[in-house]
Amino acid sequence: MIEVKNLRKSYAGCQAVRDISFSVAKGEIVGLLGPNGAGKSTTMRILTGYLPVTAGTVRVAGRDLLNESLAVRRRVGYMPENVPLYPDMRVAEFLAYRAALKGVPRRRVKDRVGEVMARCGVAEVARHIIGALSRGYRQRVGLADALVHEPELLILDEPTAGLDPNQIRAVRELIRQLGRRHTILLSTHILSEVEMVCRRAIIINRGKIEASDTLENLAKRVKSGALFIEVRAADGAALARELRELPGVSTVRVSGGRDGWVALECAARPGGEVREQVDQFIKQRQLPLREFRCGKASLEDVFIELIQE
């Protein structure tokens, strides 16, 4: 669905995107991750035809972006971080207007608007003024706008930005449902969201791709997740301070404990391994041990390690 080869984008001598290549297969939901200024939004705007490329090739649904720009735009639905809506228009009126702009045949506009309003959960506010809607509803209207011309590819830039937890959950479930019929490229700073929705992630930093793989394979790149231990100790805080002094340990947190037992969570420095050090520490002090397990590395662990490297 998406094929990007040796893509570069420069602004007045500053390279925002540096010779990146990646692909997204039809039917995939892929997360595009990176810190602020990494080049995520620039890449997305190029894929939608909003920005020209400096060098490289981009193909969407088999069409070359440079030579077949209009054909590509017909196949792409784009929802930017700050959804551009007309606050003085009613929801149904706005979506009908957008459908006409995007080339939906006049005889099908009414049906398409009704369908996307139902799918995005805004049918109940169809006659409401957009400016009077909550942030959650406005995000849904923006998503309906991106879908109204039946695109094959959806590009979503921070679709849950500014939403409360209930709204985030609703939009996340909506994205899962859309993934059954559309290819989706999703950019977000909420890494847990990517873990719940996507099977694969592309991590970009300073305009270059640091990693592109399934979440399972990315997790294997981190030597270990947090180490959880539970030992018998009189002073948990003092024990945590001693553990922090071990060379490979980054942080230690007392996560609970009672009846003389203390539960601690130890995190290794990027690329480090602390199980052997902590094991020796416990044996040397002859501390009674009830739990010793290594948690699975999260996407956040992978992200931090790759970016810091």
Secondary structure by P-SEA (a helix, b strand, c coil): cbbbcbbbbbccccccccccccccccccbbbbbbccccaaaaaaaaaaccccccbbbbbcccccccccaaaaaaabbbbcccccccccccaaaaaaaaaaaacccccaaaaaaaaaaaaaccccccccccccccaaaaaaaaaaaaccccccbbbbccccccccaaaaaaaaaaaaaaaacbbbbbbccaaaaaaacccbbbbbccccccccccaaaaaacccccbbbbbbbcccaaaaaaaaaacccccccccccccccbbbbbbbbccccccaaaaaaaaaaacccccbbbbccccaaaaaaaaaac
